[in-house]
Amino acid sequence: MIDLRQIVAEAVLDGADVRVRLAQAGVPVPQIAELARQAEADPIVMAARRLHRRVEKRDWTLGLHARLAKVGSDGLTIPRVHAIEPDEFFRTYYAANRPVVLTGLVDHWPALAKWSLDYLDQTVGHAVVEVQAERTSAADYEQAKDRHKRTTPLRNITAAMRQVEASNDFYLTAYNDTRNKAALAPLWADLGPISVLQASGGQDGFFWLGPKGTLTPFHHDLTNNLLVQVMGRKRCLLVPSWEVARMRNTVHCFSARSPADWDRDDPALPPLLECTIGPGDALFLPIGWWHHVEALDHSISMSFTNFAADNAFYEDYPADTRF
């Protein structure tokens, strides 16, 4: 049975014509006129219209950022910058909410030369770690991460990686860090300080390990992030934070968009930026920016949120995340 009140409510909140929506639902013309008259006099509907106008104004303001982002020498791109000074990074990228690939930031890390599957086996292969497993069994594997938690010695993961050319079925991620931080402790000696992070630097990061083919669908984070590639390559697709209205965000920080959406010519699509990072590259992912990450090779990465600047934006994130 059609809930006519829901049709009216959604039409009002979408800024659509109530009469048109009711007609599309097959409501008889005489009933449409009466329902529309009732809606116009309903104080709840009037309040909803005001809310819609406020959202329209907010979307217009976000649209200004979208237009202005195209102005300037870089335009809407992901530049690569070598050996950046911290002051320049925070002024030009962090404060401006702009992505950048930083090179020369971790060239001093022993991990760049040492970390491999064999080295992991020798150093921490016995360690029991937590991993996301059986991901291909469910389309919502990213939203339902708790359901996919498993524990196993790390050597079982590296063995599985050697046996597949590509897979998205298992992935050791930052979400598994609570258990893995201590289990993988011998590895942290292979990391070093990072100029844009707090004094704890590379010792306070999140470890990622997975085969070629691992996918993290479009989402945004609640903090600024630095993704440092140690082994292999990753392809990163980014959409600006101000494009939230076009990213089909209905649950928490997740988007219903997929890269395939951009295969067609659709003016309703937001701009899509792309970069590939390899060993020694560090991608700055600004808070709110949507990103989709695919491993192009068997991969090891570290990610960091402990910047030498305010990064506690999650504290006032909406409590109800059904949008």
C-alpha contacts under 8 A as a table, 3 or more apart, distances in Angstrom:
res1	aa1	res2	aa2	distance
3	D	6	Q	5.45
3	D	7	I	6.66
4	L	7	I	5.05
4	L	8	V	6.26
4	L	22	L	7.63
5	R	8	V	5.13
5	R	9	A	6.06
6	Q	9	A	4.98
6	Q	10	E	6.00
7	I	10	E	5.31
7	I	11	A	6.10
7	I	18	V	7.86
7	I	21	R	6.88
7	I	22	L	6.83
8	V	11	A	5.16
8	V	12	V	6.23
8	V	18	V	5.79
8	V	21	R	7.58
8	V	22	L	7.43
8	V	39	A	7.45
9	A	12	V	5.22
9	A	13	L	6.21
9	A	45	V	7.18
10	E	13	L	5.11
10	E	14	D	5.91
11	A	14	D	5.11
11	A	15	G	6.06
11	A	16	A	4.84
11	A	17	D	6.36
11	A	18	V	5.47
11	A	21	R	6.57
12	V	15	G	5.09
12	V	16	A	5.98
12	V	17	D	7.40
12	V	18	V	6.75
12	V	45	V	6.98
12	V	48	A	6.63
12	V	49	R	6.08
12	V	52	H	7.59
13	L	16	A	7.63
13	L	48	A	6.18
13	L	49	R	6.59
13	L	51	L	7.68
13	L	52	H	5.59
14	D	52	H	7.15
15	G	49	R	7.44
15	G	52	H	6.55
16	A	20	V	7.85
16	A	21	R	7.53
17	D	20	V	5.37
17	D	21	R	6.46
18	V	21	R	5.26
18	V	22	L	6.19
18	V	36	A	6.47
19	R	22	L	5.20
19	R	23	A	6.13
19	R	32	I	6.12
19	R	33	A	7.38
19	R	36	A	6.39
20	V	23	A	5.09
20	V	24	Q	6.15
21	R	24	Q	5.07
21	R	25	A	6.34
22	L	25	A	5.04
22	L	26	G	6.58
22	L	27	V	5.57
22	L	32	I	6.34
23	A	26	G	5.12
23	A	27	V	5.37
23	A	28	P	7.24
23	A	29	V	7.29
23	A	32	I	7.18
24	Q	27	V	7.52
27	V	31	Q	6.70
27	V	32	I	6.33
28	P	31	Q	5.44
28	P	32	I	6.24
29	V	32	I	4.99
29	V	33	A	6.50
30	P	33	A	5.41
30	P	34	E	6.65
31	Q	34	E	5.19
31	Q	35	L	6.09
32	I	35	L	5.17
32	I	36	A	6.00
33	A	36	A	5.19
33	A	37	R	6.17
34	E	37	R	5.08
34	E	38	Q	6.24
35	L	38	Q	5.11
35	L	39	A	6.12
36	A	39	A	5.01
36	A	40	E	6.25
37	R	40	E	5.29
37	R	41	A	6.62
38	Q	41	A	5.32
38	Q	42	D	6.13
39	A	42	D	5.06
39	A	45	V	6.12
40	E	45	V	6.97
40	E	46	M	7.09
41	A	45	V	7.75
41	A	46	M	7.60
42	D	45	V	5.25
42	D	46	M	6.35
43	P	46	M	4.94
43	P	47	A	6.14
44	I	47	A	5.11
44	I	48	A	6.17
45	V	48	A	4.90
45	V	49	R	6.19
46	M	49	R	5.09
46	M	50	R	6.44
47	A	50	R	5.13
47	A	51	L	6.31
48	A	51	L	4.96
48	A	52	H	6.17
49	R	52	H	4.97
49	R	53	R	6.27
50	R	53	R	5.12
50	R	54	R	6.32
51	L	54	R	5.08
51	L	55	V	6.29
52	H	55	V	5.06
52	H	56	E	6.16
53	R	56	E	4.95
53	R	57	K	6.25
54	R	57	K	5.09
54	R	58	R	6.24
55	V	58	R	4.94
55	V	59	D	6.05
56	E	59	D	5.04
56	E	60	W	6.13
57	K	60	W	5.02
57	K	61	T	6.30
58	R	61	T	5.06
58	R	62	L	6.29
59	D	62	L	5.02
59	D	63	G	6.06
59	D	245	A	7.48
60	W	63	G	4.89
60	W	64	L	6.54
61	T	64	L	5.22
61	T	65	H	7.04
62	L	65	H	5.28
62	L	66	A	6.58
62	L	242	W	5.43
62	L	243	E	7.62
63	G	66	A	4.90
63	G	67	R	6.34
63	G	242	W	7.24
64	L	67	R	5.20
64	L	68	L	6.06
65	H	68	L	5.09
65	H	69	A	5.85
65	H	242	W	7.02
66	A	69	A	5.35
66	A	70	K	7.15
66	A	240	P	7.97
66	A	242	W	6.72
66	A	243	E	7.67
67	R	70	K	5.73
67	R	71	V	7.44
68	L	71	V	5.31
69	A	72	G	7.73
69	A	75	G	6.11
69	A	76	L	5.78
70	K	74	D	7.89
70	K	75	G	4.23
70	K	76	L	5.02
71	V	74	D	7.78
71	V	75	G	5.30
71	V	76	L	7.88
72	G	75	G	5.23
74	D	77	T	6.08
74	D	79	P	7.19
76	L	273	L	7.95
77	T	273	L	6.61
78	I	98	R	8.00
78	I	99	P	5.77
78	I	100	V	5.15
78	I	101	V	6.80
78	I	273	L	7.11
78	I	274	E	7.52
78	I	275	C	7.09
79	P	99	P	7.70
79	P	100	V	5.27
79	P	101	V	6.20
80	R	100	V	6.02
80	R	101	V	4.66
80	R	102	L	5.87
80	R	103	T	7.12
81	V	84	I	6.40
81	V	100	V	7.21
81	V	101	V	6.31
81	V	102	L	5.11
81	V	103	T	6.13
82	H	102	L	5.84
82	H	103	T	4.61
82	H	104	G	5.59
82	H	105	L	7.73
83	A	102	L	7.22
83	A	103	T	6.16
83	A	104	G	4.94
83	A	105	L	6.09
84	I	88	E	6.72
84	I	89	F	6.43
84	I	102	L	7.23
84	I	105	L	7.77
85	E	88	E	5.36
85	E	89	F	6.28
85	E	195	S	7.90
86	P	89	F	5.01
86	P	90	F	6.20
86	P	195	S	6.31
86	P	196	V	5.33
87	D	90	F	5.38
87	D	91	R	6.08
88	E	91	R	5.13
88	E	92	T	5.71
88	E	93	Y	7.83
89	F	92	T	5.44
89	F	93	Y	5.44
89	F	94	Y	6.33
89	F	196	V	7.66
90	F	93	Y	5.70
90	F	94	Y	4.52
90	F	95	A	5.73
91	R	94	Y	6.30
91	R	95	A	5.52
91	R	96	A	6.98
92	T	95	A	6.59
92	T	96	A	5.95
92	T	98	R	7.68
93	Y	96	A	5.04
93	Y	97	N	5.77
93	Y	98	R	4.75
93	Y	99	P	6.43
93	Y	100	V	7.06
94	Y	97	N	5.37
94	Y	98	R	6.56
94	Y	286	P	6.83
95	A	98	R	7.96
97	N	286	P	5.32
97	N	287	I	7.08
98	R	285	L	7.89
98	R	286	P	6.13
99	P	283	L	7.24
99	P	284	F	5.31
99	P	285	L	5.53
99	P	286	P	5.89
100	V	283	L	5.93
100	V	284	F	5.36
100	V	285	L	7.63
101	V	277	I	7.80
101	V	281	D	6.58
101	V	282	A	5.56
101	V	283	L	4.40
101	V	284	F	6.21
102	L	105	L	6.44
102	L	281	D	6.01
102	L	282	A	5.01
102	L	283	L	6.20
102	L	284	F	7.45
103	T	106	V	7.62
103	T	280	G	6.60
103	T	281	D	5.18
103	T	282	A	6.41
104	G	107	D	5.36
104	G	280	G	7.13
104	G	281	D	7.60
105	L	194	I	6.50
105	L	195	S	7.30
105	L	280	G	7.49
105	L	281	D	7.68
105	L	282	A	7.22
106	V	109	W	5.51
106	V	192	G	7.47
106	V	193	P	7.97
106	V	194	I	6.68
106	V	280	G	6.02
106	V	281	D	7.87
107	D	112	L	7.56
107	D	280	G	6.24
108	H	192	G	7.05
109	W	112	L	5.90
109	W	113	A	7.98
109	W	190	D	6.23
109	W	191	L	5.14
109	W	192	G	5.58
110	P	113	A	5.70
110	P	114	K	6.14
110	P	190	D	4.97
110	P	191	L	6.43
111	A	114	K	4.87
111	A	115	W	5.13
111	A	190	D	4.85
111	A	191	L	6.09
111	A	230	V	6.96
112	L	115	W	6.23
112	L	230	V	5.54
112	L	231	M	7.21
112	L	279	P	6.77
112	L	280	G	6.84
114	K	119	Y	6.77
114	K	190	D	7.95
115	W	119	Y	5.72
115	W	120	L	6.73
115	W	230	V	7.42
115	W	231	M	7.14
116	S	119	Y	5.07
116	S	120	L	6.18
116	S	231	M	7.15
117	L	120	L	5.13
117	L	121	D	6.26
117	L	158	T	5.97
118	D	121	D	5.10
118	D	122	Q	6.29
119	Y	122	Q	5.08
119	Y	123	T	5.99
120	L	123	T	5.17
120	L	124	V	5.49
120	L	125	G	5.80
120	L	154	L	7.94
120	L	155	R	7.72
120	L	158	T	7.97
121	D	124	V	5.75
121	D	125	G	3.87
121	D	126	H	7.44
121	D	154	L	7.35
121	D	155	R	5.56
121	D	158	T	7.41
122	Q	125	G	5.91
123	T	186	P	6.99
123	T	187	L	7.47
124	V	127	A	5.29
124	V	154	L	6.94
124	V	155	R	7.92
124	V	183	A	7.79
124	V	184	L	6.26
124	V	186	P	7.09
124	V	187	L	7.73
125	G	153	P	6.47
125	G	154	L	4.93
125	G	155	R	4.44
126	H	153	P	5.52
126	H	154	L	6.32
126	H	155	R	6.50
127	A	153	P	5.29
127	A	154	L	5.82
127	A	183	A	5.65
127	A	184	L	6.96
128	V	151	T	6.41
128	V	152	T	5.19
128	V	153	P	4.10
128	V	154	L	6.08
128	V	183	A	6.66
129	V	151	T	5.44
129	V	152	T	5.62
129	V	153	P	5.91
129	V	154	L	6.01
129	V	179	R	6.70
129	V	180	N	5.49
129	V	183	A	6.48
130	E	149	K	6.50
130	E	150	R	5.56
130	E	151	T	4.41
130	E	152	T	6.62
130	E	172	L	6.96
130	E	176	N	5.60
130	E	179	R	6.49
130	E	180	N	6.44
131	V	148	H	7.88
131	V	149	K	5.75
131	V	150	R	5.41
131	V	151	T	6.16
131	V	152	T	7.65
131	V	170	F	6.96
131	V	171	Y	5.93
131	V	172	L	4.46
131	V	173	T	6.96
131	V	176	N	6.31
132	Q	135	R	6.90
132	Q	145	K	6.96
132	Q	148	H	5.12
132	Q	149	K	4.95
132	Q	150	R	6.31
132	Q	170	F	5.46
132	Q	171	Y	5.17
132	Q	172	L	5.84
132	Q	173	T	7.25
132	Q	176	N	7.75
133	A	148	H	5.25
133	A	149	K	6.36
133	A	150	R	6.33
133	A	169	D	5.88
133	A	170	F	4.38
133	A	171	Y	6.66
134	E	137	S	5.58
134	E	138	A	7.88
134	E	148	H	6.44
134	E	169	D	5.11
134	E	170	F	6.24
135	R	138	A	6.05
135	R	139	A	7.85
135	R	141	Y	5.36
135	R	148	H	6.74
135	R	168	N	6.66
135	R	169	D	4.62
135	R	170	F	6.26
136	T	139	A	6.96
136	T	141	Y	7.46
136	T	168	N	6.55
136	T	169	D	5.14
137	S	141	Y	7.91
138	A	141	Y	5.47
140	D	143	Q	5.39
140	D	144	A	5.99
141	Y	144	A	5.08
141	Y	145	K	5.82
141	Y	148	H	7.19
142	E	145	K	5.37
142	E	216	T	7.30
142	E	217	P	7.45
143	Q	254	F	7.72
144	A	147	R	5.60
144	A	148	H	7.12
145	K	148	H	5.31
145	K	149	K	6.69
145	K	175	Y	7.97
146	D	149	K	5.47
149	K	176	N	7.95
152	T	156	N	6.69
152	T	157	I	7.76
153	P	156	N	5.65
153	P	157	I	7.36
154	L	157	I	5.26
154	L	158	T	6.56
155	R	158	T	5.11
155	R	159	A	5.99
156	N	159	A	5.05
156	N	160	A	6.16
157	I	160	A	5.09
157	I	161	M	6.24
158	T	161	M	4.98
158	T	162	R	6.36
159	A	162	R	5.20
159	A	163	Q	6.51
160	A	163	Q	5.13
160	A	164	V	6.63
161	M	164	V	5.55
161	M	165	E	7.71
161	M	210	G	7.14
161	M	211	P	5.42
161	M	298	H	7.30
162	R	165	E	7.64
164	V	167	S	6.73
164	V	211	P	7.65
165	E	211	P	7.69
165	E	212	K	6.83
166	A	211	P	5.95
166	A	212	K	4.63
166	A	213	G	4.89
166	A	214	T	7.71
167	S	170	F	7.27
167	S	211	P	6.07
167	S	212	K	6.26
167	S	213	G	4.96
167	S	214	T	6.03
168	N	171	Y	7.18
168	N	211	P	7.42
168	N	212	K	7.86
168	N	213	G	5.44
168	N	214	T	4.20
168	N	215	L	6.23
169	D	214	T	7.50
170	F	210	G	6.82
170	F	211	P	7.93
170	F	214	T	7.65
171	Y	208	W	7.53
171	Y	209	L	6.15
171	Y	210	G	4.78
171	Y	211	P	7.49
171	Y	214	T	6.87
172	L	176	N	6.68
172	L	207	F	7.55
172	L	208	W	5.41
172	L	209	L	5.04
172	L	210	G	6.20
173	T	176	N	5.56
173	T	177	D	7.19
173	T	206	F	7.57
173	T	207	F	6.36
173	T	208	W	4.63
173	T	209	L	6.71
174	A	177	D	5.15
174	A	206	F	5.02
174	A	207	F	5.92
174	A	208	W	6.25
174	A	303	S	7.68
175	Y	178	T	7.61
176	N	179	R	6.25
176	N	180	N	6.24
177	D	180	N	4.78
177	D	181	K	5.42
177	D	206	F	6.20
177	D	207	F	7.14
178	T	181	K	6.07
179	R	182	A	6.51
179	R	183	A	6.73
180	N	183	A	4.83
180	N	184	L	5.80
181	K	184	L	5.67
181	K	185	A	6.18
181	K	206	F	7.67
182	A	185	A	5.05
184	L	187	L	5.83
184	L	188	W	7.54
185	A	188	W	5.60
185	A	189	A	7.93
186	P	189	A	6.29
187	L	190	D	5.69
187	L	191	L	7.63
188	W	191	L	5.42
188	W	202	G	7.63
188	W	203	Q	5.78
189	A	192	G	7.58
189	A	203	Q	7.81
191	L	202	G	5.48
191	L	203	Q	6.56
192	G	201	G	6.74
192	G	202	G	5.22
192	G	203	Q	7.04
193	P	197	L	7.66
193	P	199	A	7.12
193	P	200	S	7.07
193	P	201	G	4.44
193	P	202	G	5.26
193	P	203	Q	7.64
194	I	197	L	5.53
194	I	198	Q	7.95
194	I	201	G	5.25
194	I	202	G	6.26
195	S	198	Q	7.91
195	S	201	G	7.75
196	V	307	F	6.02
196	V	308	A	6.06
197	L	200	S	7.54
197	L	201	G	5.33
197	L	306	N	5.67
197	L	307	F	4.10
197	L	308	A	4.88
198	Q	201	G	5.49
198	Q	306	N	5.90
198	Q	307	F	5.57
198	Q	308	A	4.71
200	S	203	Q	5.69
200	S	204	D	5.98
201	G	204	D	6.06
201	G	205	G	7.85
201	G	306	N	7.46
202	G	205	G	5.89
202	G	304	F	7.74
204	D	304	F	7.11
204	D	306	N	7.39
205	G	302	M	6.13
205	G	303	S	5.52
205	G	304	F	4.79
205	G	305	T	7.48
206	F	302	M	5.34
206	F	303	S	5.08
206	F	304	F	6.40
207	F	300	I	7.53
207	F	301	S	6.12
207	F	302	M	4.85
207	F	303	S	6.83
208	W	299	S	7.80
208	W	300	I	5.57
208	W	301	S	4.95
208	W	302	M	6.00
208	W	303	S	7.90
209	L	298	H	7.98
209	L	299	S	5.83
209	L	300	I	4.72
209	L	301	S	6.66
210	G	214	T	6.45
210	G	295	A	7.92
210	G	298	H	6.07
210	G	299	S	5.58
210	G	300	I	6.87
211	P	214	T	6.14
211	P	295	A	7.13
211	P	297	D	6.60
211	P	298	H	4.14
211	P	299	S	6.06
212	K	294	E	7.92
212	K	295	A	4.96
212	K	296	L	5.22
212	K	297	D	4.19
212	K	298	H	4.40
212	K	299	S	6.73
213	G	294	E	6.19
213	G	295	A	5.21
213	G	296	L	6.29
213	G	297	D	7.33
214	T	294	E	5.70
214	T	295	A	5.41
215	L	292	H	7.40
215	L	293	V	5.75
215	L	294	E	4.64
215	L	295	A	6.80
216	T	292	H	5.62
216	T	293	V	5.12
216	T	294	E	6.56
217	P	254	F	7.98
217	P	255	S	7.81
217	P	258	S	7.21
217	P	291	H	7.40
217	P	292	H	4.92
217	P	293	V	6.82
218	F	254	F	6.38
218	F	255	S	5.49
218	F	256	A	7.54
218	F	257	R	6.66
218	F	258	S	6.84
218	F	290	W	5.87
218	F	291	H	4.99
218	F	292	H	4.43
218	F	293	V	7.86
219	H	253	C	5.42
219	H	254	F	4.40
219	H	255	S	5.56
219	H	289	W	7.96
219	H	290	W	5.06
219	H	291	H	5.70
219	H	292	H	6.98
220	H	253	C	5.42
220	H	254	F	6.81
220	H	287	I	7.05
220	H	288	G	5.13
220	H	289	W	5.46
220	H	290	W	4.51
220	H	291	H	6.34
221	D	224	N	7.15
221	D	225	N	7.84
221	D	253	C	6.84
221	D	287	I	5.89
221	D	288	G	5.95
221	D	289	W	7.44
221	D	290	W	7.84
222	L	287	I	6.01
222	L	288	G	6.69
222	L	313	F	6.33
222	L	314	Y	5.18
222	L	317	Y	7.86
223	T	286	P	7.58
223	T	287	I	5.03
223	T	288	G	7.73
223	T	305	T	6.73
223	T	311	N	5.80
223	T	312	A	6.73
223	T	313	F	6.12
223	T	314	Y	6.69
224	N	284	F	7.59
224	N	285	L	5.99
224	N	286	P	4.79
224	N	287	I	4.35
224	N	288	G	8.00
224	N	305	T	6.12
224	N	311	N	6.43
225	N	284	F	5.98
225	N	285	L	5.06
225	N	286	P	6.44
225	N	287	I	7.18
225	N	303	S	6.66
225	N	304	F	5.65
225	N	305	T	5.02
226	L	282	A	6.33
226	L	283	L	5.68
226	L	284	F	4.64
226	L	285	L	6.05
226	L	303	S	5.38
226	L	304	F	5.07
226	L	305	T	6.55
227	L	282	A	5.39
227	L	283	L	5.06
227	L	284	F	6.45
227	L	285	L	7.36
227	L	301	S	7.00
227	L	302	M	6.02
227	L	303	S	4.42
227	L	304	F	6.67
228	V	279	P	7.86
228	V	280	G	6.80
228	V	281	D	5.86
228	V	282	A	4.24
228	V	283	L	6.45
228	V	301	S	5.64
228	V	302	M	5.12
228	V	303	S	5.88
229	Q	232	G	7.27
229	Q	233	R	7.13
229	Q	234	K	7.85
229	Q	277	I	6.63
229	Q	278	G	5.68
229	Q	279	P	4.92
229	Q	280	G	5.79
229	Q	281	D	5.65
229	Q	282	A	6.37
229	Q	299	S	7.93
229	Q	300	I	6.54
229	Q	301	S	4.56
229	Q	302	M	6.52
230	V	278	G	7.25
230	V	279	P	4.55
230	V	280	G	5.96
230	V	281	D	7.93
230	V	299	S	7.58
230	V	300	I	5.48
230	V	301	S	5.28
230	V	302	M	7.32
231	M	278	G	7.08
231	M	279	P	5.31
231	M	298	H	7.46
231	M	299	S	5.18
231	M	300	I	4.90
231	M	301	S	6.87
232	G	278	G	5.92
232	G	279	P	6.34
232	G	295	A	7.72
232	G	296	L	7.16
232	G	297	D	5.05
232	G	298	H	5.73
232	G	299	S	4.65
232	G	300	I	6.77
233	R	276	T	6.75
233	R	277	I	5.54
233	R	278	G	4.42
233	R	279	P	6.99
233	R	295	A	6.11
233	R	296	L	5.35
233	R	297	D	5.63
233	R	298	H	7.82
233	R	299	S	6.57
234	K	276	T	5.62
234	K	277	I	5.46
234	K	278	G	6.72
234	K	293	V	6.60
234	K	294	E	5.51
234	K	295	A	4.38
234	K	296	L	5.31
234	K	297	D	7.30
234	K	299	S	7.70
235	R	274	E	7.27
235	R	275	C	5.98
235	R	276	T	4.43
235	R	277	I	6.59
235	R	293	V	5.76
235	R	294	E	5.22
235	R	295	A	6.38
235	R	296	L	6.65
236	C	274	E	5.73
236	C	275	C	5.42
236	C	276	T	6.05
236	C	277	I	7.73
236	C	291	H	6.64
236	C	292	H	5.75
236	C	293	V	4.63
236	C	294	E	6.59
237	L	272	L	6.67
237	L	273	L	5.63
237	L	274	E	4.56
237	L	275	C	6.71
237	L	291	H	5.41
237	L	292	H	5.07
237	L	293	V	6.48
238	L	272	L	5.85
238	L	273	L	4.98
238	L	274	E	6.21
238	L	289	W	6.65
238	L	290	W	5.48
238	L	291	H	4.46
238	L	292	H	6.63
239	V	243	E	7.03
239	V	270	P	6.97
239	V	271	P	6.23
239	V	272	L	5.23
239	V	273	L	6.28
239	V	289	W	5.89
239	V	290	W	4.97
239	V	291	H	6.45
240	P	243	E	5.66
240	P	244	V	8.00
240	P	271	P	7.63
240	P	288	G	7.56
240	P	289	W	4.96
240	P	290	W	6.40
241	S	244	V	6.13
241	S	287	I	7.50
241	S	288	G	4.64
241	S	289	W	4.17
241	S	290	W	6.38
242	W	245	A	7.81
242	W	288	G	7.94
242	W	289	W	7.94
243	E	246	R	5.54
243	E	247	M	6.51
243	E	270	P	6.34
244	V	247	M	5.20
244	V	248	R	7.47
244	V	249	N	6.94
245	A	248	R	6.83
245	A	249	N	7.53
246	R	268	A	7.30
246	R	269	L	6.66
246	R	270	P	6.32
247	M	255	S	5.81
247	M	256	A	7.04
247	M	257	R	6.19
247	M	270	P	7.60
248	R	255	S	5.44
248	R	256	A	5.37
248	R	257	R	6.46
249	N	252	H	7.46
249	N	253	C	7.03
249	N	254	F	5.94
249	N	255	S	4.67
249	N	256	A	6.49
249	N	323	F	6.77
250	T	254	F	7.33
250	T	255	S	7.17
250	T	256	A	7.89
250	T	321	T	7.91
250	T	322	R	5.80
250	T	323	F	4.35
251	V	254	F	5.85
251	V	255	S	7.63
251	V	321	T	5.73
251	V	322	R	4.82
251	V	323	F	5.82
252	H	321	T	4.47
252	H	322	R	6.26
252	H	323	F	7.43
253	C	321	T	7.97
257	R	261	D	6.68
258	S	261	D	5.68
258	S	262	W	8.00
259	P	262	W	5.79
259	P	263	D	7.44
260	A	263	D	5.25
260	A	264	R	7.88
261	D	264	R	6.39
261	D	269	L	7.93
262	W	265	D	7.07
262	W	266	D	7.59
262	W	269	L	7.25
262	W	272	L	7.95
266	D	269	L	5.71
267	P	270	P	7.90
277	I	281	D	5.62
277	I	282	A	7.36
277	I	283	L	7.30
278	G	281	D	5.60
285	L	289	W	6.75
286	P	289	W	5.72
295	A	298	H	6.85
295	A	299	S	6.46
296	L	299	S	7.93
304	F	307	F	7.66
305	T	311	N	7.36
306	N	311	N	7.56
307	F	310	D	7.41
307	F	311	N	6.97
310	D	313	F	7.95
312	A	315	E	6.11
313	F	316	D	6.57
313	F	317	Y	7.21
314	Y	317	Y	5.06
318	P	321	T	6.28
